[in-house]
Amino acid sequence: MFFSALTYGHGVGDKALQEIANKLKKQFGTGNSVIRLGVDEFVVLLPRMLENQFTFIQKKVQLINTELQNPQNNLPKMSVSAGVAFSTKGYSEDLYKRADAALYVTKQTGIGNITKAK
């Protein structure tokens, strides 16, 4: 999210997190897991997603960002940024680290972007 709880207050911040979680669940939820990892970080586990489906994921994130730029419920404009990593071996610490590194690259290149891990 690119707004400050200092500006809008914790109540708005809580509603914003709920809004983002709901949008992630709407786009990715069926058969997948949406997990809040940190203050404003979420992990979406997509166990059946293959690397050649990156564009599909990218389009879902773009849809979420379009909706977040036209907020409802008196929320400010927001965006999500994503780092995506794939594994044929399931979840592992390495997968998490690669996704986190991709997210770091995304944050450096601009809010609302998505980066695929190497």
N, C-alpha and C positions, 0 to 999 in steps of 0.2 A: 504494500500500500504506500502511496506517496503523500499522505497527509499526516499531520502530527496530532497525537492525543492532547498535546499541550494547547493546540489551537481549537480543537473540537470537543475535547473532554473524553473521559474514559467510556462514558455511556455510548457515545457515537462510535468510538473505537470498537466496542464490543459488538454493536450492531453491524459495523463494517465487516468484522471477522465472520460473523454469522452469514452475512450476505455472500461473501466470497466462498465460504464453505458450501453454502447451498448451490451456488453456481458451479462449483467444482463437482459436486455430487450430481447435479443435473446433467452435466456434460460427460462425466467419466464414471459415475457411480455404479451403474449396473454391472454386478460381478467384479467390481474393483473396490479398492479401499482408499478413502480420503481421510488422511490423518493430520491433525494439527501437531506440528513438530516443535515449534518455538513460538515466540511472541506473535510474529506475523508470517511464519513459514509453515507451509503445508507440504505433505508428501502425498502423491497419488501413485499407488501401486497398481500397475496395469499388467497382470501376469500373462495375459494372452497377446500382448501387443508385440509385434515384430519390428525390427529396425526399419524395414521398408515402409512402415506406417507412420514415420515421423511427420510427414505432411498432414496426415489426419489429426495428429496431436496438435500440431501448429495451428490448424484451422479451428480446433476447439478452443485453444487459448485466445485466438483472435476474436472468436464469438464472445467469450467471456469479457474480454477487454472492451468490445463494442458496447455490451450491456452496461459495464461499469462506468463508461463514459457518459451514459444517460441514466444516472442513478434515480432510484425511487426511494420512498420512505425517508425523505429529508437527509439523505446521505450525501457526502461530497463525492466528486468524481474520484475514481480510484483506478488502479490497474494491477494486473498480476504479471510477474516476470517468471520465466521458467528455465530450469536446467534439466535436460532429459538424458538419461543413460539407459542403455539396453543390455540385457544379459540373457543368455540361453540357459544359465544355471540357476536362475531364481535370484532372490534377494541375498545380498552379501554386503559386508562392510565396504568392499571395493566398489560395488555398484553405487552405494550411497555417496562415497567420496567422489566418484566421477560425476555424479549428478550435481553434487554440491559445487564442484569446481566449474561445471558448465554454468550453474546459476551465477557464480561469481563473475564469469565472463559476461553473462547477460546483463548483470547490474552495471558493468563497466561500459557496455555499449548503448545502454538506454533503457528507460523504464518501459515495460510492456512488451519486451522482446522475449525470444526463446532461443536457446542454444542447445545443440546436440553435443554430448560428450564425445570425446575421441576414444 
